[in-house]
């Protein structure tokens, strides 16, 4: 099956990716999604979609960051494969693409966090993609 990865850079492309992204970010309306993306893009957020047979089957959102513990790295905010397209290697292909972007940008790491309830995703990251579990994430509501 023929696949390609494309960076999504404008509203038309973001809308094309929305149905897949919405499978992960179910709380967002299309309007909220576009509003948030407008702000996120200004902060360096980039979105990529994997196409199979001409349709978006997986989406990821990343940002390049520098901090004291992960040094220069790519942080993966979002990674989702359409429910109907899972277990076909698309998530792995898209994440491998991000690993290549990280290397090309001179990054030392690719980092991400995953909700505690996403047990299958954890297995994918640890076993298939060889990510190391290094921390717990915490959120405080203000």
Secondary structure, 3 states (H helix, E strand, C coil): CCEEEEEECCHHHHHHHHHHHHHHCCCCCHHHHHHHHHHHHHCCCEEEEEEECCEEEEEEEEEEEEECCCEEEEEEEEEEECHHHCCCCHHHHHHHHHHHHHHHCCCCEEEECCCCCCHHHHHHHHHHCCCCCCCCCCCCCC
